[in-house]
Amino acid sequence: MAILTSLAVVFGAMLLVVGLVRLVMTPFALVFDARERRDLRRRPGRLGCFDRPPAVTVVVPAYDEAVVIENCVRAILRTTYPHLDVVCVDDGSSDDTYARMQRLAARHPQVTALRQDNAGKGAALNTGIAAARGEVLLLVDADGLFSPDTVAELLRGFRDERVGAVCGNDRPVNLDHLQTKLLALISHVGTGLMRRAMDVLRCLPVVSGNIGAFRREVLEATGPLRTDTLGEDLELTWRVYEAGYRVTFAPRALVHAESPSTLRGLWRQRVRWARGLVQATDLHRGMIGNPRYGAFGAYLLWSTLTQLVVPFVQVLFLVLLVALVAVDGDGWLPASWWAWVVFLGLPLSVALLVLAVALDRAPRDLRLLWTLPLWPVYSAMMSLVVLDAVRLELRGAENRWNKLERTGTVSVEGLVDPHDGAEPPRSSP
């Protein structure tokens, strides 16, 4: 019984530590928000530190994206930013993605359509970057839907000359399943709270592949995206820090993109992300805890422990708890649903979630609070994801796009123009 009690205390303490870290981040997120409001009052309409509006190229890599590519490009073209062109790169799709790109290019002089043999997302991005003409390059996914001011808001994130890249704010667009509704709600903790705090602490770890802006000279300094990693966006961000630049967050630079609507899709996506983290950690192990990289080096040490080591410990504790309960009984476990809620640290998590939703100015998402009982299940699943990712890496599994099967579902009003007349997808013969 003493062993059971000790394990319960340790497991509960681990959950509490995670919540307390997020709680410690709260003041920094509030500082970010106050700074943003102040800058908007003092410099309304100013595009960061640029003396004049820079030319912007949006690079859109795509592999079998016929369902979504037209809506993506048309949403980009509807933005209010005038100095803009789009480079679409088809990575050897088996459907008619490239034909749709060609039709878009024929109708819109700002659009260029390119095609290459299938070589992966990183290679497709490199092809698009080589053809880009802009001073600032936006690297996005083919399912993303921009808001009218997304580009301008990204440019505002270049606050000074040392900012090399800006991460936008990605939100789910398909709210037609229980799973996607849960993801839409809990993602605010990462975007609304953690990204703001990490910006202030100068250790924002990733420029999202959904919506990221880079100075051209920074991409020239870092070199091309790697084609041998699944986390090309994460690995590139770490190289931006390695080159001596900073990364910032632009919360008003919105892009709505599809979230996995099936458990299988969610598992595959998160395993790919976790393998990307494992690969980036191995490639840049010299940065971990290295004082040369300031706060970011310290963050990498914390990240390695919490994202790659702690999941193994959590799973081990859960297995031991289940085994001991089977042997010694469960009389020591919480006896009521409220005791379980407290044991799992849900009150603190919910409070931080509500704050994150408020920071993201998305109060309508609170209508999804009824999905929260699934949050602990999701968290446990994410620990197992890390174990599977490490297993695949040790086995030397092949790196693949492993992209989601797109549905084209758009649950957010105003993102798609019904008069655009995008054609339904069809397979190539």
N, C-alpha and C positions, 0 to 999 in steps of 0.2 A: 504493500500500500504506500509506503514511503517513496518507492521508486515512481509509482504512478503520480503521486502528488508533485514530486520534483519535476517530472516530465511536463505535467500540466502547467506548472509555474513557468518553466523555461519556454514552452510553446507560447503561452500567453504573453510572456515578456517580449518575445520576438515580434509578435503582432503589435504590441504596444510601442516598441522602438520604431517600427515603420511609421506608425501614426504620429509619434512625437517628432520624427524627422520632418514629416510634412508640416506639422504644427510650427516647427522652428522656421520653416521656409515662408510661412505666412507673412511676417513683417516685410520680408524682401519683396514678395509679390505686391504688397500694398504700396511699398516705395515705388516700384515700377509703375503702378497705376497712377499714383500721384504725379510722377514725372511725366507720364504720357499726357495727362490732362493739362499740366502746366505748359508743355511744349505746344500743344494744340492751340492754347490761348495765345501764346507769345508769337508763334510762327505758323499761323494757319495757311495751309496750301503749300508750304515749303517742302521740297523734295530732298530731305536729308541735307547733306553737305555739298550737293552739286550746285555749281554756279548757274547751270542751265539744264533744262530737261535732257537727260542722256538718251541716246538711242538704245532701245531694248529689244533683244531677240528672245523669243520663247522657244525652247527646244522640247519637242514632244516625241519621245521614243514610243514605239508601239509594236506589239506582237499579238496578232489575232484580236484586234480591238475594233472590229467593224461595228459592234453594237454601240460603241460610245464615242468613237473618234470624231464624228461630225459635230455632235453636241459640244464636245470639249473645245474644238477649234473655233466654233462659232461663238461660244461664250467668251473666249479670249478676244476675239475680234470686236465684241460688243463693249469691251472695256473703254473707259473714257480717256485713256492715255493715248495721245496721237502718234508718238514716235516709236512705232511698234511693228515688228515683223515676226513671222512664225516659221520655224523649220520643223517639219514633220519627218520622222525617220521610221520607215517600216523595216523591221528586223526579220525579213523573210517569212512573213505571215502566210498561213495556209488558207485564209479566207480572203475577202476582197477589201481588206484594210487599205492596201496601197491604191486601189482603184478609187476609193472614196477620198483619199488624200489628193489624188490627181484632180478629181472633180473640184475639190475645195480650192486647189491652187489655180485652176482655170478660171474660177469665179472671183477669186480675191487675189490681187497682185501682191499683197503682203505675205502670202503663203507660198512656201517652197516644199515640194514633196520629193523625198529621197528614198531609195530602196537599197538594202544590202542583204547579203546572205545571212542567215541566222547565226548570230555570234553573241547574243546576250544583251542585256540592258546597258551595261557599261559601255560596250562597243558602239551601240546605237547612239548613246549620248555623245560619245567622242566624235562620231560622224557628224552629228548635228552641231556640236561646238565648232568643229573645223569649218563648217559652212556659214556660221553665224556672223552677222555684221555688227551687232550691237556692242556698246560699251559695257552694258550690264546684261548678263545672260540669266534667264529664268529656266530652271530645269524642273519639269513637271511630269506628271503621269497622264496617260491618255484618257483616264476616266474623270479627271478633275474638271469642275465647273467654276469658273471665276465669277466673282461679283464685279460690278462695273468699276469699282475703285481699287481692285486688288493690286494692280501693277503700281499705281501711285503710292499705295500704302506700303508696299514692299520697299520702294525707293526711300520712303521716309525713314526706314530702319537703318540706312547708311548715315549714321549720326555724325561720324567724323572719318578722317582718312584711314584710320586703323581698322575700321570695320570692313572685313573682307567678304562677309556673307550674311544674309538675312534669312531667317526662317519664318515662313508665314504660318497661318492658323488653319489647319485642316479639320473639317467636320464631316460626319457621315451624311450622305445624301439619300440613302435608301432606308427608310424607317418602316419597312413593311413586315419585319419579323421581330419576334421577341428578342432574339440575340442582338440584332442591329440597334434596337431601342436601348438595350442595356449598354452597348458600346458607345452609343451617342451620349448617354448620360455620364458614364464614368470617365470618358475621355477628357472631360473638362478638368479633372484633377491634374492630368498631365499637361494639358494646354493652358487652361485658365490659371492654374496655380504654379506648377513646377517650372514651366518655361519662363514665366515672368520672373520668378525668384532666381533662376539660374542665369538669366540675362543680367540681373543686378550683380550677381556674384561672379560674372564673367566666366561661366563654365557651362554654357548651353551646349549639350553634347552632340546634337545632330541637327543638321538642316534637312528637314523632311524632304524625301524624294517626291512628295506630292506638290510641294510649293516652296522652292528655294531660289534665292537670287544671289549671284556672284559677280563681283567685278571681273572684267576680262583679264586684267593684269594679275589677279589673284589666281585664276585658273592657269595662267601661263606659268606662274611661280610654283604651283603645286604639281603641275604635270597632268597628264590625262587621267581619267577615271580608270581604276583597275578593272580588268575583265575577269579576274580570278577570285572574286569575292561576291557573296550574296548581299552584302551590306554596303554597296558602293556609295550611298549617300552618307552613311555613318563614317566610313573610312575616309572619304573626301573631307568631311568636316574636321576630322582630327588632323589631317594634313594642313588645313587652313590655319589651325592653331600652331602647328609645327612651323609654319612659315612666318609666324609672328603676328598674325592678324587676329581680330576679335570676331565673334559671331553674336548677332542680336536677334531679338524676337519682335515680329510685327503682328500684334494680335488682331488688328483690323484688316489685315491682308488675308481675306478668306478664300478658301477653295473647298468646295463640297465634293467628296469622292465616295465611292462605294466601300462599305465595310462588308466583311464576310457574313453571309446570311445562313451558312450551314456550319455545323461543328467541324466537319472535315475541312472546309475552306479556312475556318479560323485557325485550326491546328496547323495546317500547312503554312499559312501566312506567318504565324508567330514562330514556328520552328525556323522558317527562313530568316526572320529578323534575329532570332537568337543565334543562329549560325553566323550571321553577319557580325554580331557582337563578338562572338568567340574569335572569328577570323581577324577582326580589327584589333582586338586585344593582343593577339599573337603578333600581328604585324607591327604594332606600335608599343610593345611591352616596355621599350626604353623610356616612354613618356610617363608610365604609371608611377605616380608619387614623385616624379622628378621636379624639384623646385625650379628648374629652368623654365617650366611652363606655368608657374604661378598657381593660381587657384584651379586651373584646368588639370594640371598634373595631380593635385591632391584629390580632385573629383574623380579622376580615373581610378585611383586607389580605392576610394569608397565604392565606386561603381563595380569594380571587379569583385569586391567582397560581397556586395548586396545582390548583384544580378547574376553572378556566376558561382559563388560559393554558398551563399545562404540558401538558395533553392534546394541544394543537396541536403543541407542540414534539416530544412523544413520537412522534406519528404521522409528522411530518416526518422525524425521524431514522430511523424504521423504513423509510419509503419510500426514503430515500437509501441506507440499508444494503442493502436488497434490490437496488436499482439497481446499486450498486457491486459487490456480490457477483456479479451477472450479468455485469458487465464484466471485473472483475479476479480472480474466483475467490473461494473461501471458505477458503483455507488458514489464514487468521488466526483463524477462528472456533474456539470450544472444540471439542476433538477427542473428548471422552468425555461420557457422560451426567452424570457427577459434576461435570465442569468446567462444564457448562451449569447445573447446580443452583446452583453457587457463583456463576456469572456473573449469574444472575437474582436472587440474594439470597435464595434460598428457605430456607436454614438459619435466618437471623434471623427471617424471616416465620413459619416453623413454630414457633420457640421462643416468639415473641410470641403466636401463636395458642393454644398449649398453656396459656400463662399466662392468657390471656383466658378460656378454657374453665374453668380453675380458679377464676377470680374469679367467674364466672357460676354456679359450683356445678353444672356440667353435664358431669361426666366421661363419661357415656354417649355424648355426642356425639363423643368421640374414636374411637368405632368407625367413624366416617365419614372417617377420615384418608386412606383409599384414594382419595378423590375429589380430593385436592390437586393431582395433575398437571394438572388443568384450571384451576387458579387463575390461571396466567399468561395463559391464553386469555381467561378472564373479565376480567382486568385490561385486556388489549388491547381487548376489546370495549367496556369502559367509556370508554376514550379516544375511540373512534369514536362512542359515544353522545353525548358532549359536542359533537362536530363536527356531528352531525345536529341536535341541539337548537338550536345557534346558527344553522344553516341555516334551520330552520323559523321561528325568531324573526325573522331578517332578511327572510324571505319574508312575514311577517305571517300565519302559519298560524292557523287558528281554535283557540281554547282549548276542549278537550273533557274530559269525565270520563276517557275512555280507560281505564276500569277493567278489571280482569282478568275473564275468564270464570271464574266460580266453579265448583268441582267438588264442594264439600261434603266433601272428604276430610279425615278427622281421624285422624292417625297417633299422636297422643299420648293415652295412656290417662287416664281420669278427668275429661275435659273435657266430655263429653256424657253425659247421663243417658239410658240406653236406654228408660226408662219414660216419658219425656216424650212420645213418640209424635208427633214432628214429621211433617207430611205431605210426600210428595214434591212437587216443584214442578210446576206446569202453566202453560201459556201462556194469556194472556187471549184470548178470541175476537176 
